[in-house]
Amino acid sequence: VFQNAYVQLLYNQHWAFISSVLTPEEGNRVFAPIAGLGSIGSTLAAGMVSVFVARLGLIGLLHVSGASYIVSAILADVAFGMARV
């Protein structure tokens, strides 16, 4: 349940930011490539989970995911601050 909520949070935050900084014309041009690359990245990351667990262990992977969540929250705040200007 937490994973799905986290993914939805990131997904909505990502598209909300992109929509807030692009004009409709820019959005028409770049939304498809961004969505396509995001899908490819998600597929590759899902395939690498077993490799990460083997190297870091489950607890290590939880630490990495927690740290990445904190970093993404900070960067999102910075990005939205830049978009307001």
Secondary structure, 3 states (H helix, E strand, C coil): CHHHHHHHHHHHHHHHHHHHHCCHHHHHHHHHHHHHHHHHHHHHHHHHHHHHHHHHHHHHHHHHHHHHHHHHHHHHHHHHHHHHC
